[in-house]
Amino acid sequence: MKPQPLVLLTVAALALVSCGGGEAPPRPARFSVALLTPGPISDAGWNAGAYDGLKAIEKELGASISHVQVKSPSEFEEQFRAYAAKDTRLVFGHGFEFQDAAARVAKEYPKTIFVTTSGSRTGPNLAPIVFELEQAAYLCGLVAGRMTKTGKAGMVGGVELPSIKSTFLAYEAGFLAGHPGGTAQPVFTGSFEDVAGAKAAALALADQGCDSLFQNADAAALGVFKGAEERAIWAFGTNKDQNALSPAVLASAVIDMPRAFVETARRVKDGTFDGQPLRYGLSSGVISFVWNPAALPRVPSAVVEEAKTAEEKIKAGTLVVPRGNF
C-alpha cells in the first residue's frame, strides 16, 4: 500500500526540521530588569525600598532580576554598560546622582530603557521617576513646628544632593508654618553610611537646642535615631516606614517604591514607556505620611487634625509645597 499524501507531508516536514531547514522560531527572551544602588540594601530606607521594588517586579511581572551596589560615577557608567551589553530591557539607577551616567549610556544602547529615581534627564529610552517626598516632608515639619518648645529644628543629610536638599526645603517650610519665626538648621555628613557621623551631627544639633530631627541619610539614619533617643527628642523617618526602628521616631515620610517600580516596569514591558518623567505625590498613594502608632498618643489631637487637613489640601492642589529646581 502506498503512503497517504498526509503521511508523506508529515515525514517531509520532520526531515526538514531534522536538517535545520524548518527550525522553530526562538523563544522570546525573558523580561530582564536590573538595579544599581549607591548603598547597601540593608539600610532599612532608600536602598532597601528600591530592592523591594525590584523583587516586586520579579514576582508580579515574571522578570529576571539583578542588583549591584556601586560607589562612584565611573562604576555607574560601567555597570550601566555591562547590563545594556547583555540586552537587559530595563535598568534602574537609584538616585539623582545616576542621571548623567544614564544619559551617556542611553544614547549608545537604544534598546535598553534607563530609569533614574530622581533627576530631570529624559530621552527616548531615558526618564526619571520623581518621588515628591517633599509633600510628606512638609507634613513632618508642620507637626514638628506645632510641637516644638525651643523653636529650633535640625536636619541631617548624607551627601549634599539636590534631591536631599529639596526635602529639607519642604521640611523647613512646614516647620515655619507650624512655628513662625523658628529656625531649621541643615547638616550634611558627606556619607550615607556613616552611622557614627550622623549620630554626632544629631547630638550636636540637639545640644544647640533643636528638639526635632528630620533626616534623609539612608543607612546613616540609624545614627540620627540613636542621637534623638539619647537627647529625648523627636526624629522622623524617610523613604520607608521607619517607625519601628526607634521610639524616637514620631512619623515617617514614606515612598511605596514597589508600586512605583512595578508600574514603571509594566510600561516598559508593554511598550508604553514614552520617555517622560513619572511623578508620584501624596495624591498618587505612592507617597504617604505615616504616624508611629506607639508615639501617636503623645501628639495633641489638634496637631493630628491639622496635619490631616494639610494633607488633604496638598492632595487637592490648594497647598503647594516648595521643592528644589532639579
Secondary structure, DSSP 8 states (H G I E B T S, - for coil): ----HHHHHHHHHHHHHHTTTT---------EEEEEESS-TTSSSHHHHHHHHHHHHHHHH--EEEEEE--SHHHHHHHHHHHHHTT-SEEEE-SGGGHHHHHHHHHH-TTSEEEESS----BTTEEEEEE-THHHHHHHHHHHHHH-SSSEEEEEESS--HHHHHHHHHHHHHHHHHSTT-EEEEEE-S-SS-HHHHHHHHHHHHHTT--EEEEE-GGGHHHHHHHHHHHT-EEEEEES--GGG-TTEEEEEEE-HHHHHHHHHHHHHHT---S--EEE-GGGTSEEEEE-TTTGGGS-HHHHHHHHHHHHHHHHTSS-------
